[in-house]
Amino acid sequence: MRYQGKVVIVTGAASGIGAATAVRLADEGAQVICADINEAGAQATSERLAAGESAHFALGFNGGDAASCRGMVAQAVERAGRIDMLCNIAGIMAWGPVGRFSEEDFDRVLRINLSSLYYLSKAALPHLLETKGNIVNMASAAGLVGIAYNAAYCASKAGVIAMTRSMAIEFAAAGVRINAICPTGVKTPMTGTLDWPDDMDPALLMRNSSKMGEMIDAEDVAASVAFLGSEDARQITGVALPVDGAQTAG
C-alpha cells in the first residue's frame, strides 16, 4: 500500500496503459482521478477501481487545449483537496512515410503527446511543490531510437524525455521528482487499431522492436509507473526508464 493517503491524476485513463496504471495505483491505496478526453471511458475505469477508503472520480479534458488542461487540474484539486502525483499517460500515435504525412497530423501528434504534458505539468507543479509530489511522464522507446515511418511520434517522445530531464533539474532541490518511462510496443487498443500502409517495409520496423518477442502488457508499464512514483524511488529523478525488452540496448 505504497500510495495510501495519496491523490493521483492519471491521464489517458479510459484504456490501455492509463487504465492499467489507474488500477495498479488504486490497488496500492491511492485516490485516483481518471482523466481522459473520453470521459465515459474514464468513468468506466473509475468504477472498476478498488474502493477502500478512496473516493475515485473521473474528469474529462482535451489534452490539446491548454485551458482544458488547466481546468482539469483545478477541478481535481478542488474535489480532492491536493495532488501528490501526476501520471501523464494520454497520447496518440500516427504512422506513415514522411512524404505523405500531413503537416496537420504532425502538429496534432506533437500537441497531444508533448505540449499537453507541459500544460498539465505547469498546472500541477504549484500543488506538487506543496506535497513534495512527483510526475511520471509516458515517453517511449521511440524517443530513444529512430523508428521508420514514425517521425512525428519519435519527435514527440524525444521531446518528452528532454522536457522531463529539464524539469527534473529545475525542481529537484524543491523536492519534486520528475521521471519518464520508455516502453516498447504495448498491447493496447491504440496499437491494435493502427493503419499500416501497404508500402511500409516491415524489415525497417522490426529493426527496432523488443528482443524478448511479442509486445508487452499494459500492466508491465503500470508496475514501473507505480515504482517511480513511490518512496522506493525517492532518490530517482530525471530518468528515462526503458521498459522495452532490450529494444534500445543495442
Secondary structure as UniProt FT lines:
FT   TURN            2..5
FT   STRAND          7..11
FT   TURN            12..14
FT   HELIX           16..27
FT   TURN            28..29
FT   STRAND          31..36
FT   HELIX           39..48
FT   TURN            52..53
FT   STRAND          57..60
FT   TURN            63..64
FT   HELIX           66..80
FT   STRAND          85..88
FT   HELIX           98..100
FT   HELIX           103..110
FT   HELIX           111..115
FT   HELIX           116..131
FT   STRAND          134..138
FT   HELIX           141..143
FT   TURN            148..149
FT   HELIX           151..171
FT   TURN            172..175
FT   STRAND          177..183
FT   STRAND          186..187
FT   HELIX           189..192
FT   TURN            198..199
FT   HELIX           202..206
FT   TURN            211..212
FT   STRAND          216..217
FT   HELIX           218..228
FT   HELIX           231..233
FT   TURN            234..235
FT   STRAND          240..243
FT   TURN            245..248
//
